[in-house]
Amino acid sequence: MALDRTKLGTLASEQMEALELDYGDDGHAEIGDVLTIVEVLTTEGDQVRSTVRTRFNATDPYRIVGLLRAAEQNVLLALAEE
């Protein structure tokens, strides 16, 4: 079975729309490094396996870790506000 690209495509599109709303009028704003994190679920019999795949365009590994930690903090802050 082919992978359904809908979830990833929809989320990327929603992110671009949100960025354009927040920064679209700022002539000095530009997209820097980009990270994607995708969970892939596979099944073997009655067992489900979760594999996490990442892609990034940053070349500095410390920058990548810093971005991941910043994203984690954003998620934790959003959960605290609920």
C-alpha positions, 0 to 999 in steps of 0.5 A, spaced: 500 500 500 502 506 498 503 512 503 498 517 504 501 524 503 495 527 505 496 528 513 503 531 511 501 535 505 495 538 509 500 540 515 505 543 511 500 547 508 497 549 514 503 551 517 505 556 511 498 559 512 499 561 519 506 563 517 503 568 512 498 570 517 503 572 522 509 574 518 507 575 511 507 583 511 514 583 514 519 584 509 525 582 513 522 575 515 524 569 511 524 562 513 530 559 516 531 552 517 526 547 517 525 540 520 519 535 519 518 529 524 513 524 522 511 517 525 510 511 521 506 506 523 507 499 520 503 492 523 506 485 523 500 481 525 497 484 531 503 488 533 503 495 531 510 498 530 512 506 531 518 509 527 519 516 527 523 519 521 526 526 521 528 531 515 532 537 516 536 542 512 540 545 517 547 543 517 549 544 524 547 538 529 547 543 535 542 547 531 538 541 530 537 539 537 536 547 539 530 547 534 527 540 537 528 543 544 524 549 542 519 546 539 518 541 545 517 547 549 512 550 545 508 544 545 509 544 553 507 551 553 501 550 549 499 544 553 499 548 560 494 553 557 489 548 556 
